[in-house]
Amino acid sequence: MSELAPDFHTLGCRLNAYETEAMSRLSAKAGLGAVKVINTCAVTSEAVRQAKLKIRRLRRENPGHTIVVTGCAAQVEPTTFAAMAEVDLVLGNHEKLDPQTWAGIASGASDTLRVQVRDIMAEKAVNSPLIDGLGTRARAYVQVQNGCDHRCTFCIIPYGRGNSRSVPQAVVVEQMQRLVDKGFNEVVLTGVDMTSWGADLDGKQQLGDLVQMILTQVPDLPRLRISSIDSIEADAALIDAIRSEQRLMPHLHLSLQAGDDMILKRMKRRHLRDDAIGFCQMLKAARPGITFGADIIAGFPTETEKMFENSLALVKDCDLTWLHVFPYSVRQGTPAAKMPQVNGRTIRERARRLRQAGEHQVTAYLAARTGETHNILMESPRMGRTETFAPVRFGSDQTVGQIVRAVIAGHDSDALCA
C-alpha cells in the first residue's frame, strides 16, 4: 500500500467490513492521503479495549499520520475516544458513510471539528453505498438493513446503530443484479437485525418477500446466502424460500444467545428454549441437510450451573454446527450491567465448555461428509466453502470465485478435504 493511501482497519462484524469497503471508496474518491482509519466494534467491553490498543499501536507505528476513529464504539463513546491523545478525529456511524465527511477530511475542513457524531436515533433511512465486494472475487455482500428496534438487556448495539431502517426492495435488487453482472457467484444479505427488514417500508414487507423477489428478479444469481437472523421473527415466506429455493443456501446463523428460559427472559429475548429447538427441527424437516450456526453467551448475569447446562445442551438439541461463543462482558448503560454478575473465572470456564461442544459438533459433521459430492465456492486457490458453509481444502489450485463440484475425500481437524 502506498504511504499516501488511506489505511483502514476493521474490528467486529461483517457489516463493519462492508462499511469499511464503502469508506475506502469514498476516501479514494475524495483524494484522501495518509490517514489511518479504525472502524470499531462495541459489542463487548473487550471489543472497546481492543480498539484502544489498536489505536495506540497505530500511533506508535505512524507518528505523522492522521488517525480517524469511527464505528459503533465511536458512536456510543465519542468522548472516550476524543480524550485519547492518539486520536485526531472521531466520526459517528452516519458520518462515516457521508461523502462530504471524506471530502472535508481531504480538504482540511474537518480540522476544527474533532468530534463529528450525530444522534443515530434520529436517522430514518439507511445510508447504503453500492460496493462491488470486500476485496475478493469469492462472494459479495449487500446491506439490506441497519439498526435494531429491540432492547436486549445485554446489548449496546442499538445505541451505536440506531433504530431499524430498511433498504428498499428495488435498491437491493439493483445491487444484486449489478454484482451478478460483475461475475459474483454468491451474494450474502447482511444487516443488524435482518428479520426486521421491511417493517418500516410501505406495505409492511418481510424478509421472505425480499428473498423471493431477489430470486425471481435476478434469475442468473447462482447462490444467495443470508447472514444472522432472529429465528422467532422468521416469516412464512422466508421459511417457504428455505424449503423450496435451491439457490438459497442451506445454512443459517441464529441469534439464540442462551438455552435457558429464565436467562432468555432476563435477556429480554423474544423466544424460549422450545421455540429455538422447534424452529431448527422444522427447517431440518423442510430442507434436509441444512446446517445452523449460533451466537451463545456464556455467564450472563444470574446464570447458575443448571441454567448454563441448558445452554450447553442446546448445542445438540438444535444440532448446531458453527458456534460463536461470547463470554459475557459488562456493557455500561445496559440493564444487564446492574444485575448480579457471574464470577469471571466461571464465565471463562463456561465459554470453554461451549466452544468444546461446538468443536465436537464440527468434527462429527465433517466426518459424516466423506464420500459426498458438494458444490464449493472457492475463497482462495485452495480453500472454499460448501453450500452449508463447511470449509474445504484442495490439494491443487482452483479458480477463486468459481463454484467447483468435488467429492469429499476426508477431513482434518477443522475442514473437509477434496
N, C-alpha and C positions, 0 to 999 in steps of 0.2 A: 504493500500500500504506500502511495506517495505520502511524503511528510506533510504535504499541503492539503491532503484529502481528509475530510471528517472521518473520525473513527468511532464506531458505535459498539456499545456493549449491552447485551440484553440479559436481564435476570427475570426468572419467573416463567409465565405461561406462554402458550403458543400464540395467543392473541398479542402479547407483548412483542413476540418475534415478528408477527405480521406488521405491527405498527412501527417497529424499528426499520423494516424494509421500506415502509412508506416515508418515514423521516429521512432515510438515506437518499431517497429520490428527490424529496422536497429540498433538502440541503444542497444536493448537487445542482439542481435547477437554479437555486439562489446564488450559486457560485461560492459557497462557504469554504473556508480554508481549514487550517489546522485546529480542529476542535475535537475534544473528547466528549462523547455523549453517553451517559449511563441511563438506561431505561429500567427503572427499578420495579421491584415487587413488594407488596405489603401484606402478603397472605399470612405471614408469621412474623414474630419479633426477630427470629433468626434471619429471615429474608432482609429485614431492615438493617440488621447488624452486618450482614454480608455486603449490602450496598455501601455502607460506610467504609468497610475495609477496602472495597474495590475503588472507591473514590480516593482514599488516602494513598493507595498503591499507584494509581494513575498519576496523581500529583507528584509523587516522588520520582516516577519514571519520566514524567513530562513536565518539567518545571515551567516551561514557557508557553504551554498550551492553555487555551480556554477550556474550562470544564463545565459542562451543562448537565444538570440532573433533572430527570423527568420520570414519568411513570406513576404507578399507584402510591408508592411511598412518598414521593414528592408531592402528590396531590393531597394526601392525608396529613403529612407532617412537613409542610413547606418551611416553617420557621426552623425546624430541626436542621434541615439541610442548608438553609440560608446562613445559619450560625457557624457552619463549618468553614474554616479559613481556606480550605482547598477548593471550595465551590464558587464559581463566578456567576452562575445563572441557574435559577430554578423555574422549570416550566410545568404547568398542570397538564392533565390528560387531554384537555381540549386544545390548549395552545400548541402542543407538540405536533398536531396534525394540521395546523393552520399555516398555509404557505407564507402568510405575512410575517409569522414569527421567524421563520428561517431567513426571509429577506431582510428583516430587521437586524438579526444577528450578523448577517454578512455585511450589512452597510454600517454597522456600529451603532444603529439607532437604539439597540436594546441595552446599551451600556449603562444608562441611567435608571433602568428598571430591573433590579436584580431578581425580584420575585414576580413571576407572571403566572398566577394561579387563580382562576375564576371559580365561582360556585358551580361545581359539577352537577348539583341537584337542579340547577336552572336549565340544564341542557334538555332540549326536546327532540333532537334529531341525532342520527349517527353521522359523524364525520368519517366516511368510509372511502378513502382514496383507492383508486384502481392500481394494483400492482400485478406483475407477471409471475411472481413466485417468491420463494425465500432463498434465492441463491443456489437453487438446484433444479435440475430438469426432472427430478423424480415425481414430485407432486406439488400442487399449488393449493393455496388456501384462500377462501372467500369469507370475509366477515359479514355475517348476516344480522348481528345483534350486538348490543353493548349494554352494560348496566344490569341492575337487578332490583326488583321490587320487594324481594323477601328480606327478612331481617333475622337470619340465623344468629343465635346468641354468641357464637364464636367468631363471626366473620366481620372483617373491616372493609371488605371489597366494595360494597355498595357506596361507601363514602369516598372511595377512590374512583369508582366508575360511574356513579350516579344511578338514576332510576332506569328501568328497562326501556330501550329505544330500538326499533326495528328498522332494518334497511328494506325499502320497498321491494316487492317481488320482481318488478321489471328490472330494477338495477342489478339485483342478484343474477337474474337470468342473463342479462347482458354481459356481466363479468364472467359468468360460466362459459358462455359461447366464445368470448374473447380468449380465454385460457385454452379452450379446446382447439381453437384456430391456431394457437401458438404451439400446439403439439403436446400439451399435457395429457397424460392418460388417466390421471387420478386427481380429483379436486376434493378438498375437505372443507366442510362448512364449519365455521368457528364463531364463538361468541362467549359471553359471560354466563348467561342463563338461557341456553338455546331453546328450551321448550316454552319460554315465554314469548318467542317470536310471534309477531302478528297481533298481539293483544292491543297495541296502541295504533294499529292501522285501521283504515276504514273496512268495515265488514267483519272485524274481529277474526282475522285469519289465524291459522295454526301452523306449526312447523310441518306437519304432514302435508298440508296443502302446498307449501313451498317445495318440499322434496318431490312431490308428484309432478308439480309444474316444471321443475328443472328437468326431470327425467323425460317428460313429454316434449318440452320445447328445445331440449339440447340432446337429440337422439344419438349424436355421434360421441357423446361423453362415455368412455368405457367404464369408469369406476367413480362412484360418488361415495364419500365417506362422511360420517357425522362424528363430531368430537363429543365431548362430555355432555350428557343430558341428565335431567332430573326425572327418574322413572315414573314418579307419581303423576307427572304432568304430560306424559306421552299420550298423544291424541290418537283417535281411531284411524285416521288417515295415515299417520306415521306407522302405526303397527301394521296396517294393511300393506304399506310400501315395503316394510321389512320382510313381510311374509311373501310377497309376490314379485318384487323387483330384484332380479338377479344382479343388476348393475349397482344396487345399493349394497355396500359391503356388510357382511355378516359379523360385525364387531361393534360393540357399543361400550363406551366408558361411562359408568354410572356414578352419580353423586350420591353415595349411600351414607357415608360418614360414620355410621355405627350400626350395631346389630341388636341393641337392647332398647326396648320400648321406652323405659324411663329416661335413658340418656337421650334418645331421639326427641322426646318431649322437651327435655331441658335444653336441647339444642334449638328448639323451635323448628324442627323439621316438619314436613307435611306428610310423611309416610311412617308406617310402623314396620316392624320386622317382617311380619307375614306379607305385607304389601310388596316388599322387595323380593322375597322368595317367590311369591305368586307371579310377579312380573317376569322373572327370569325363567320360571318353568313354562309360562305361556309362550314366550318367544322361542324357547328351545323346541317346543312342540310345533310352532309355526314355521320356524326356519332351522331345521336340523343342522348342527354344526356351528351355529353362532357361538361366538365367544364374548366374554364380558371382562372388562377391566373395572376397577372401582377405586374411589377415594375412601379411605377409612382413617379416622382419627384415634390414636391411642392415648388413653389417660385424660379424657375430658373431665372437667371438674365433677366431683362426687362419684366418679366411676369406681365401683367396687370390683373385686376379682371376679365375682359371679357375672356382673354386667359386662366386664371385658370378655369373659369366656363366651358370652352370647355373640359378641362381635367376631371373636375368633372362629366360632362355629359357622358364622355367616359365610365365610370363605368357601366352605364345602357346601353349605345349604344352597347357596346361589351358584355354585360351581364357577367361582371367579377365577380367572387365569392371570390377568395382568394387574397387580395391585400397586396403588400409590399410597404408601403409609405415611401419615403425618403424626409425629409426636406432638401432643397438644402444646401450644405455645400461647402464652397470655398476650392478648392484644388490648392495650389500654383503650378505654372508650367503648368496649363491648360488654354486654351483660355478663358473659361468662367470666370475665376478669374479676367480678365481685363474688363469684361462687367459691365454695370451699375447694381448694386446689389439691391435686394428687401429687405425691412426692415425685420429684424429678427423676430419681433413680428408678422408681416404679414405672414411670412413663416410658423411659428408655427401654426397660426390660420388656414391657408390653409391645412396644413398637418392634423390637427384635423378634418376638414370637410371631407377630403378624407377618413380618417380612419372611420369616422362615416358612410359615404356612403358604405364603404366596410362592416361594421358591419351589416347594413341593408340588404345588398345582402346576407350575410351569413345566417342571420335569416330567410329570405324568402326562401332560398334554403333548409335549414334544415327542415322548416315547411312543405315543399312540399314532403318530403321523407316518411312521416308517412304512414305505411301500405305496403311500398315497401319491396322487398326481395333483399338483397345485399350480395356479396361475400366480406368478410372483412379479411384483413391481420392483424393478431394480433401483435402489437408492444410491449405490456406488458400484464400481465394476464387479465387486464380488459379494455384495450384500443386498438383499431385497426383502420384501415382506409379502406374505400370502394375503389372500382376501380377509382372513381372520386376524391379521396383523402379527402373525408369527414371523420372527426373523429367520432368514435362510442364508446360509453361507454357500458360496460356489467355489469350486476348485480352479475355475478359469474365468477370465474376464467376460462380462456381458455388457450390453449397451445400457447405460444409465437412462432411466426414464421409460424403458421399454418393458412390456409385460412378457415374461418368459414362462413357458409351460415346462415344468420339470417334475421328475419323480424324486421323492424324498428318500435318500439312501440311509439316513440315520440322523443322529443328533449329538451335540456335545452338551455342556452344562447349561447353555442359555440360548441356543439356536439350532435350527434344523440344518441339515447338510444335503446339498444336491450335487 
